[in-house]
């Protein structure tokens, strides 16, 4: 089990430093945290229901609320506040940041490609 010892949010750069008791520190953008929210709204109730969150490049964290000794709730300026970021979840997404971010970028590109494509219907 990983324990967070400190959360420090930088308002201007919109990044969060997450410090763990093992001495590791990770810096995560508000956009990354918002698009990877553990909420059912984003994650769905099964992997097939996972929702792609778009247009969060400028999102910011308005408030960080502690939840016991195991998690935090981030209140984003777009109104999203339903995800509980457990210390274990934060550690997992922090250590897998590069792969998760690339997967997200690829999904956004695929979405844009599908959205921009216009099917051509031939009528005899």
TACOR-V468300 format. One record per backbone hydrogen bond with DSSP energy under -1.0 kcal/mol. CO is the residue of the C=O (numbers start at 1). NH is the residue of the N-H. E is the energy in kcal/mol with one decimal. If there is no record, write none. Layout:
co=CO nh=NH e=E
co=CO nh=NH e=E
This chain:
co=3 nh=21 e=-2.5
co=6 nh=19 e=-2.8
co=8 nh=17 e=-3.1
co=10 nh=14 e=-1.7
co=14 nh=30 e=-2.6
co=15 nh=10 e=-3.1
co=16 nh=28 e=-2.7
co=17 nh=8 e=-2.4
co=18 nh=26 e=-2.2
co=19 nh=5 e=-2.8
co=19 nh=6 e=-1.3
co=20 nh=23 e=-2.1
co=24 nh=20 e=-2.9
co=26 nh=18 e=-3.1
co=28 nh=16 e=-3.3
co=29 nh=33 e=-2.4
co=30 nh=34 e=-2.7
co=31 nh=35 e=-2.7
co=32 nh=36 e=-1.2
co=34 nh=37 e=-1.2
co=39 nh=43 e=-3.3
co=40 nh=44 e=-1.9
co=42 nh=51 e=-3.3
co=46 nh=49 e=-1.8
co=47 nh=50 e=-1.1
co=56 nh=59 e=-1.2
co=60 nh=77 e=-2.6
co=63 nh=75 e=-3.0
co=65 nh=73 e=-3.0
co=67 nh=70 e=-1.4
co=67 nh=71 e=-1.3
co=70 nh=87 e=-2.5
co=71 nh=67 e=-2.5
co=72 nh=85 e=-2.9
co=73 nh=65 e=-3.0
co=75 nh=62 e=-3.1
co=75 nh=63 e=-1.5
co=76 nh=79 e=-1.9
co=80 nh=76 e=-2.8
co=84 nh=86 e=-1.2
co=85 nh=72 e=-1.4
co=86 nh=90 e=-2.8
co=87 nh=91 e=-2.4
co=88 nh=92 e=-2.5
co=89 nh=93 e=-2.8
co=90 nh=94 e=-2.2
co=91 nh=95 e=-2.5
co=92 nh=96 e=-1.3
co=94 nh=97 e=-1.1
co=96 nh=100 e=-2.7
co=97 nh=101 e=-3.1
co=98 nh=102 e=-2.2
co=99 nh=103 e=-2.3
co=100 nh=104 e=-2.2
co=101 nh=105 e=-2.9
co=102 nh=106 e=-2.6
co=103 nh=107 e=-2.1
co=104 nh=108 e=-2.4
co=105 nh=109 e=-2.4
co=106 nh=110 e=-2.5
co=107 nh=111 e=-2.3
co=108 nh=112 e=-2.5
co=109 nh=113 e=-2.4
co=110 nh=114 e=-2.5
co=111 nh=115 e=-2.7
co=112 nh=116 e=-2.3
co=113 nh=117 e=-1.1
